[in-house]
């Protein structure tokens, strides 16, 4: 195990059998060494910096029916909302006063927001806050839609692949296409975004072999960002009686991702803090270096309930800084771009 971890740290690569052996034989001592190597890789590339992104959840309407998601289209119990352009700009102004340099526009897959509407929103943000990065997390769109958003000024796009198992993806995402999901991620990279992928730990039917496929898919894709979180159950979904994911396996996957992709931007997701009150600190010690405080209007934040207990990371920057310092890190209020990314002209 020590030999494999040292090889992973030095080469940023293991084959399928080696990755599976690590996951199958992980014990407490191995985990400690894994986190040590992951933290070292993070420090080599980004120092002790932790970057903040201001999260704006602008719509909880969604046309999809993902089996684990609280805002799935078939959840009739949820109260729905959409923020106006003006309300989105108000959230950005809050983030600007806090010193944030990235705004993450996140929603369900809501066709109300046409390409024209989204282009207008992106341009408004860039005109008012030209020094800030705009990240989109709005799901699957066409190549031309993604291209228009990039040309309007969007810098990053988050689209978790959810699982690299085609069979598992089909079971958990009725009516959606595994191939189209991966097509979207390839399109986003080709256009020039800083691209974020990622997966959920603890899905029903998932095992260590499945997780190895997730990790190797990320290695092949080479995304700039990776979001990994445990499955947290929502009572108004078909998975309401399922146990869900765990903190320990999620931290292991975070650390392995850091070693496979040493330059990656790796968030400590809100789901980790829901699972464990010290989840953020533990993630930072396992290689994470991004936190996303929620700057959505209070009235909407409570309704964007992807899973039970999600209310968003506090917007108290001083409190976040204290927690980050406990993990031996410090807040960096710059844009925090991926160190190898440079914006390029968008051409077909």
C-alpha positions in Angstrom: 0.0 0.0 0.0 2.8 2.4 0.9 4.5 1.6 -2.4 1.4 2.3 -4.4 0.7 5.6 -2.6 4.3 6.7 -3.2 4.0 5.8 -6.9 0.7 7.7 -7.2 2.3 10.8 -5.5 5.4 10.7 -7.8 3.7 9.8 -11.1 0.1 11.0 -10.6 -1.1 7.7 -12.1 -2.0 4.2 -11.3 -3.6 1.5 -13.4 -7.1 0.1 -12.8 -6.0 -2.9 -10.8 -3.7 -0.8 -8.6 -6.5 1.8 -7.9 -8.9 -1.0 -7.0 -6.3 -2.6 -4.7 -5.9 0.7 -2.8 -9.6 1.1 -2.3 -10.2 -2.5 -1.3 -7.3 -2.5 1.3 -7.6 1.0 2.7 -7.1 1.1 6.5 -6.5 3.8 9.0 -2.8 4.0 8.6 -3.1 4.0 4.8 -5.7 6.8 4.9 -3.4 8.9 7.1 -0.5 8.5 4.5 -2.9 9.2 1.6 -4.1 12.5 3.2 -0.4 13.4 3.8 0.5 12.9 0.2 -2.7 14.7 -1.0 -2.0 17.7 1.2 1.6 17.8 0.0 0.4 17.8 -3.7 -2.0 20.6 -2.9 0.7 22.7 -1.2 3.1 22.2 -4.1 0.6 23.6 -6.6 -1.4 26.2 -4.6 0.3 26.6 -1.3 -2.0 26.8 1.7 -4.5 29.0 -0.2 -8.3 28.2 0.0 -10.4 30.0 -2.6 -13.9 31.3 -2.1 -16.7 31.2 -4.7 -20.0 33.0 -4.1 -22.9 30.6 -4.9 -26.1 32.0 -6.3 -28.9 29.4 -6.7 -31.1 31.3 -9.0 -33.8 28.7 -9.9 -35.0 25.4 -8.3 -37.2 24.4 -11.2 -35.8 21.3 -13.0 -37.1 19.2 -15.9 -35.1 16.2 -14.9 -36.1 13.4 -12.4 -32.8 12.3 -11.0 -33.6 9.7 -8.3 -31.6 11.3 -5.5 -32.3 15.0 -6.0 -34.7 17.0 -3.9 -35.5 19.5 -6.7 -36.3 16.8 -9.2 -39.2 17.7 -11.5 -41.6 15.2 -10.0 -41.3 16.5 -6.5 -44.7 18.2 -6.1 -44.1 19.1 -2.4 -41.3 21.6 -3.1 -42.0 25.3 -3.4 -40.5 26.6 -6.6 -38.9 29.9 -7.4 -36.9 31.8 -10.0 -34.8 34.9 -9.4 -35.1 37.8 -11.7 -32.1 39.4 -13.4 -32.2 42.2 -10.8 -32.3 39.8 -7.9 -29.3 37.9 -9.3 -27.4 41.2 -9.6 -28.3 42.0 -5.9 -26.7 38.7 -4.9 -23.6 39.6 -6.9 -23.5 42.9 -5.1 -23.6 41.1 -1.7 -20.7 38.9 -2.9 -18.8 42.0 -4.1 -19.1 43.7 -0.7 -17.7 40.5 0.9 -14.7 40.6 -1.4 -15.6 37.5 -3.5 -14.1 37.3 -7.0 -16.2 34.4 -8.4 -20.0 34.1 -8.8 -21.4 30.6 -9.4 -24.8 30.7 -11.1 -26.5 27.4 -10.3 -29.9 26.1 -11.1 -31.9 23.1 -12.0 -32.3 22.4 -15.7 -34.8 25.2 -16.2 -35.7 26.0 -19.8 -37.4 29.2 -18.7 -33.9 30.7 -18.8 -33.3 30.8 -22.5 -29.8 31.4 -24.1 -30.7 35.0 -24.6 -31.7 35.5 -20.9 -28.6 33.8 -19.7 -26.3 35.8 -22.1 -27.9 39.0 -20.8 -27.3 38.0 -17.2 -23.6 37.0 -17.8 -23.0 40.3 -19.6 -24.5 42.4 -16.8 -22.3 40.7 -14.2 -19.2 41.2 -16.3 -20.0 44.8 -16.9 -20.6 45.6 -13.3 -17.9 43.3 -11.9 -15.3 42.9 -14.7 -12.6 41.5 -12.4 -14.8 38.6 -11.3 -15.1 35.1 -12.8 -18.5 33.8 -13.8 -19.1 30.1 -13.3 -22.2 28.4 -14.7 -23.8 25.2 -13.2 -27.0 24.8 -15.2 -26.8 21.4 -16.7 -26.9 20.1 -20.3 -27.1 22.4 -23.2 -26.1 22.4 -26.9 -22.6 23.2 -28.1 -23.8 26.5 -29.5 -25.4 27.5 -26.3 -22.2 26.8 -24.3 -20.3 28.8 -26.9 -22.6 31.8 -26.6 -22.3 31.8 -22.8 -18.5 31.7 -23.1 -18.4 34.5 -25.6 -20.7 36.5 -23.3 -18.0 36.2 -20.6 -18.6 33.0 -18.6 -15.3 31.6 -17.5 -16.1 28.2 -15.8 -18.7 25.5 -16.1 -19.6 22.9 -13.5 -21.2 19.7 -14.7 -20.7 16.7 -12.5 -20.6 13.5 -14.5 -22.3 11.9 -11.4 -21.1 8.4 -12.2 -18.8 6.9 -14.9 -21.0 3.7 -14.9 -23.3 3.8 -17.9 -25.6 1.2 -16.3 -25.8 3.1 -12.9 -26.3 6.4 -14.7 -29.3 5.1 -16.6 -30.9 3.7 -13.4 -30.6 7.0 -11.5 -31.3 9.5 -14.3 -34.5 8.4 -16.1 -34.8 9.9 -19.6 -31.3 11.2 -19.6 -28.3 10.1 -21.7 -25.0 9.0 -20.3 -23.3 9.6 -23.6 -24.8 13.1 -23.9 -23.5 14.0 -20.4 -20.0 13.1 -21.4 -20.5 14.9 -24.7 -21.3 18.1 -22.9 -18.1 17.9 -20.8 -16.0 17.4 -24.0 -17.7 20.3 -25.6 -17.1 22.6 -22.7 -13.4 21.7 -22.7 -13.1 22.3 -26.4 -14.7 25.7 -26.2 -12.2 26.8 -23.6 -14.0 26.9 -20.2 -12.4 25.9 -16.9 -14.4 22.7 -16.6 -15.7 21.1 -13.5 -16.8 17.4 -13.3 -17.3 15.2 -10.3 -19.3 12.3 -8.8 -21.5 11.2 -5.9 -20.1 8.7 -3.3 -22.6 6.2 -1.9 -25.0 5.7 -4.8 -27.0 2.5 -4.6 -25.3 -0.1 -6.7 -21.9 1.7 -6.5 -18.9 -0.3 -5.4 -15.1 0.2 -5.4 -14.9 -0.9 -9.1 -17.4 1.9 -10.0 -15.4 4.4 -8.0 -12.2 3.4 -9.8 -14.0 4.1 -13.1 -15.0 7.5 -11.8 -11.4 8.3 -10.9 -10.0 7.0 -14.2 -12.6 8.9 -16.1 -11.5 12.1 -14.4 -7.9 11.3 -15.2 -8.7 11.0 -18.8 -10.9 14.1 -19.0 -8.4 16.3 -17.1 -11.0 18.8 -15.7 -9.9 21.9 -14.0 -12.3 21.4 -11.1 -13.8 18.3 -9.5 -16.8 18.2 -7.1 -17.1 15.1 -5.0 -19.7 14.7 -2.2 -21.5 12.0 -0.3 -25.0 11.0 -1.1 -27.3 12.7 1.4 -30.8 11.5 1.3 -33.8 13.7 0.7 -37.2 12.3 2.0 -39.1 13.3 -1.1 -37.1 11.2 -3.5 -37.3 7.5 -4.5 -34.1 6.9 -2.5 -35.7 8.2 0.8 -35.2 4.8 2.5 -31.6 4.3 1.3 -28.7 4.8 3.7 -26.6 7.2 1.6 -22.9 7.9 1.4 -20.2 8.3 4.0 -17.6 10.9 4.9 -14.7 8.6 5.0 -15.0 7.1 1.5 -15.7 10.6 0.1 -12.5 12.0 1.7 -10.5 9.0 0.3 -11.9 9.9 -3.2 -11.0 13.5 -2.7 -7.4 12.7 -1.8 -7.0 10.2 -4.7 -8.3 12.9 -7.1 -5.8 15.4 -5.8 -3.0 12.9 -6.5 -4.3 12.0 -9.9 -4.8 15.6 -10.8 -2.4 17.6 -8.7 -3.4 21.0 -10.2 -7.1 20.5 -9.8 -9.3 22.9 -7.9 -11.1 20.7 -5.4 -14.1 22.0 -3.4 -15.0 21.0 0.1 -18.7 20.5 -0.7 -21.6 21.5 1.5 -22.7 17.8 1.6 -19.5 17.0 3.6 -20.4 19.6 6.2 -24.0 18.2 6.4 -22.5 14.7 7.0 -20.0 15.8 9.6 -19.7 19.1 11.4 -16.0 19.0 10.9 -16.4 17.9 7.3 -14.9 21.1 5.8 -11.7 20.9 7.9 -11.3 17.2 7.1 -11.7 17.9 3.4 -9.1 20.7 3.4 -6.7 18.4 5.1 -7.4 15.7 2.4 -6.5 18.0 -0.5 -9.5 20.3 -1.0 -8.8 24.0 -1.6 -12.2 25.6 -2.5 -15.2 26.7 -0.4 -18.5 28.0 -1.8 -20.4 30.3 0.6 -24.0 30.7 -0.4 -24.9 34.3 -1.3 -28.4 33.6 -2.5 -31.3 35.6 -1.1 -32.5 34.1 2.2 -36.0 33.4 1.0 -34.7 31.2 -1.9 -31.8 29.5 -0.1 -34.1 27.4 2.0 -36.0 26.2 -1.1 -33.0 25.0 -3.0 -33.0 21.7 -1.1 -31.0 19.2 -3.2 -30.8 17.0 -0.1 -32.0 17.2 3.5 -30.1 19.6 5.7 -28.6 21.7 2.8 -28.9 25.4 3.6 -25.5 26.5 2.1 -22.2 27.4 3.6 -22.3 30.5 5.9 -21.5 33.9 4.3 -19.7 34.9 7.4 -16.2 35.3 5.9 -14.5 35.7 9.3 -16.1 32.5 10.5 -15.0 30.6 7.4 -11.5 32.0 7.8 -11.4 30.7 11.3 -12.4 27.2 10.2 -9.9 27.3 7.4 -7.1 28.3 9.7 -8.0 25.3 12.0 -7.1 23.1 9.0 -3.7 24.8 8.6 -4.8 26.9 5.6 -5.7 30.5 4.8 -8.3 32.3 2.7 -7.2 33.7 -0.6 -9.6 36.3 -2.0 -8.3 36.2 -5.6 -10.2 34.6 -8.5 -8.4 31.4 -7.9 -8.1 30.2 -11.5 -6.7 26.8 -12.3 -3.0 27.5 -12.5 -2.6 26.2 -16.1 -5.8 27.8 -17.6 -5.7 30.9 -19.8 -8.8 32.2 -21.5 -8.7 31.7 -25.3 -10.7 32.9 -28.2 -13.8 30.8 -28.9 -13.8 29.4 -32.4 -15.6 26.4 -33.9 
